[in-house]
Amino acid sequence: MKVGFIGTGSMGSTLIEALIQSGALEPEQIIASNRTIQKVHNLASQYPGLQVALSNTETVEQSDIVFLCVKPSEFKHVLDEIAEKAHAALILVSITSPVLIKHLESSLKCKIAKIIPSITNYVWSGASLCMYGSRIQTEDRLLLEQLMMAISRPLQVSEQFTRITSDLASCGPAFLAFFLQKWVGAAVEETGIDREEASRLACEMLLGTGKLLTEGGFTLEQLQQRVAVPGGITAEALRLLNDELEGVFQKLIGVTHAKYEEDLEKVHAQLFDHEINRPQY
Ligand SMILES: NC(=O)c1ccc[n+]([C@@H]2O[C@H](COP(=O)([O-])OP(=O)(O)OC[C@H]3O[C@@H](n4cnc5c(N)ncnc54)[C@H](OP(=O)(O)O)[C@@H]3O)[C@@H](O)[C@H]2O)c1
């Protein structure tokens, strides 16, 4: 099996490296193309055997599965380029949330899946969000999930919930890192503790908390109850957080969904600017 990657930026290269390092793929099974070809050459010198494709059509021609890892604004260009070579047996996987499966199925004749990865997949952890088009067969789904299982927990989600599931699984690491950065900054400012020490403590805490909530059998509510004994210090601090963060997450969801809608409109206009009506989703 040969797996192609179009776009080896942040997420394309993260997927390639994680799939090789986890043993899911040998470098020889990978072919990749990127607008700036030097990025693929860099990966090939790091992972000898990885094939550098000089064009996106070469990647498509030589692959059984192709991961499309470019930004939404680049989709039209790439789809036009590869349309002729994307034969019916090929599985094309988009990793981009604001490009709908129906957009892709109407642009290409191959099988279409959407899998939204997360930076956490780099350390073979976190979820990958799987959505399948109408041409995907059971064996295709199993093949994709077996591949993603080496670096993540593949979860099938409804495309209707692409944005909110991506917020949680994909944007979440950035949000939590921001939260900890702010907390560590305040700790340094308020107490004079060494920044590196505070940062290390916070990161170890996050790892342990994640384990308790996934392997340790705790729910989010149970974990708070277990730590925050009535009348104690944690309970006081939780009360403050509850008051101060009132409405923040609703606003956060509002912002991510507004940007998603904007991107959807742009992609749709690029792909179907000859049509009058925007598709329902
Ligand atoms: N970053 C994440 O954590 C994450 C998580 C889940 C999903 N995603 C999705 O993944 C997609 C890519 O994000 P990213 O963070 O990897 O962006 P990125 O770092 O900008 O990578 C995009 C890559 O696509 C290449 N490219 C652009 N046009 C191309 C073309 N016509 N042919 C071949 N390659 C082309 C770019 O090449 P150049 O080197 O020339 O710029 C760049 O290397 C986005 O839609 C994003 O929503 C990202």
The ligand as a MOL file (V3000), in Angstrom:
LIG
                    3D

  0  0  0     0  0            999 V3000
M  V30 BEGIN CTAB
M  V30 COUNTS 48 52 0 0 0
M  V30 BEGIN ATOM
M  V30 1 N -2.3100 22.4190 12.4630 0
M  V30 2 C -3.2030 21.6440 13.0780 0
M  V30 3 O -3.1400 21.3450 14.3050 0
M  V30 4 C -4.3490 21.0620 12.2670 0
M  V30 5 C -5.1810 20.0890 12.8600 0
M  V30 6 C -6.2170 19.5220 12.1070 0
M  V30 7 C -6.4290 19.9480 10.7990 0
M  V30 8 N -5.6260 20.9150 10.2620 0 CHG=1
M  V30 9 C -5.9030 21.3520 8.8940 0
M  V30 10 O -4.8390 21.0020 8.0600 0
M  V30 11 C -4.7670 21.9220 6.9680 0
M  V30 12 C -3.3270 22.3310 6.8080 0
M  V30 13 O -2.9430 23.0120 7.9760 0
M  V30 14 P -1.4210 23.2110 8.3770 0
M  V30 15 O -1.4310 23.7410 9.7720 0
M  V30 16 O -0.6330 21.9810 8.0540 0 CHG=-1
M  V30 17 O -1.0380 24.3800 7.3290 0
M  V30 18 P 0.4050 24.7190 6.7470 0
M  V30 19 O 1.4510 24.4630 7.7540 0
M  V30 20 O 0.3030 26.0670 6.1330 0
M  V30 21 O 0.5990 23.6480 5.5740 0
M  V30 22 C -0.0270 23.7180 4.3410 0
M  V30 23 C 0.9430 23.1570 3.3130 0
M  V30 24 O 0.2750 23.0610 2.0720 0
M  V30 25 C 1.2220 23.4030 1.0600 0
M  V30 26 N 0.5500 23.7850 -0.1590 0
M  V30 27 C -0.1730 24.9170 -0.4000 0
M  V30 28 N -0.6400 24.8970 -1.6640 0
M  V30 29 C -0.2200 23.7380 -2.2220 0
M  V30 30 C -0.3840 23.1610 -3.5010 0
M  V30 31 N -1.0870 23.7710 -4.4800 0
M  V30 32 N 0.1910 21.9550 -3.7380 0
M  V30 33 C 0.9160 21.3310 -2.7700 0
M  V30 34 N 1.1020 21.8410 -1.5340 0
M  V30 35 C 0.5420 23.0270 -1.2710 0
M  V30 36 C 2.0010 24.5320 1.6580 0
M  V30 37 O 3.2060 24.6710 0.9550 0
M  V30 38 P 4.2590 25.8730 1.1970 0
M  V30 39 O 5.4130 25.1990 1.8840 0
M  V30 40 O 4.6210 26.3760 -0.1530 0
M  V30 41 O 3.5740 26.9080 2.0360 0
M  V30 42 C 2.1750 24.0580 3.1090 0
M  V30 43 O 3.3390 23.2750 3.2770 0
M  V30 44 C -5.6800 23.1030 7.3140 0
M  V30 45 O -6.8380 23.0600 6.5480 0
M  V30 46 C -6.0040 22.8840 8.7760 0
M  V30 47 O -7.3110 23.2730 9.0930 0
M  V30 48 C -4.5860 21.4560 10.9510 0
M  V30 END ATOM
M  V30 BEGIN BOND
M  V30 1 1 1 2
M  V30 2 2 2 3
M  V30 3 1 2 4
M  V30 4 1 4 5
M  V30 5 2 4 48
M  V30 6 2 5 6
M  V30 7 1 6 7
M  V30 8 2 7 8
M  V30 9 1 8 9
M  V30 10 1 8 48
M  V30 11 1 9 10
M  V30 12 1 9 46
M  V30 13 1 10 11
M  V30 14 1 11 12
M  V30 15 1 11 44
M  V30 16 1 12 13
M  V30 17 1 13 14
M  V30 18 2 14 15
M  V30 19 1 14 16
M  V30 20 1 14 17
M  V30 21 1 17 18
M  V30 22 2 18 19
M  V30 23 1 18 20
M  V30 24 1 18 21
M  V30 25 1 21 22
M  V30 26 1 22 23
M  V30 27 1 23 24
M  V30 28 1 23 42
M  V30 29 1 24 25
M  V30 30 1 25 26
M  V30 31 1 25 36
M  V30 32 1 26 27
M  V30 33 1 26 35
M  V30 34 2 27 28
M  V30 35 1 28 29
M  V30 36 1 29 30
M  V30 37 2 29 35
M  V30 38 1 30 31
M  V30 39 2 30 32
M  V30 40 1 32 33
M  V30 41 2 33 34
M  V30 42 1 34 35
M  V30 43 1 36 37
M  V30 44 1 36 42
M  V30 45 1 37 38
M  V30 46 2 38 39
M  V30 47 1 38 40
M  V30 48 1 38 41
M  V30 49 1 42 43
M  V30 50 1 44 45
M  V30 51 1 44 46
M  V30 52 1 46 47
M  V30 END BOND
M  V30 END CTAB
M  END
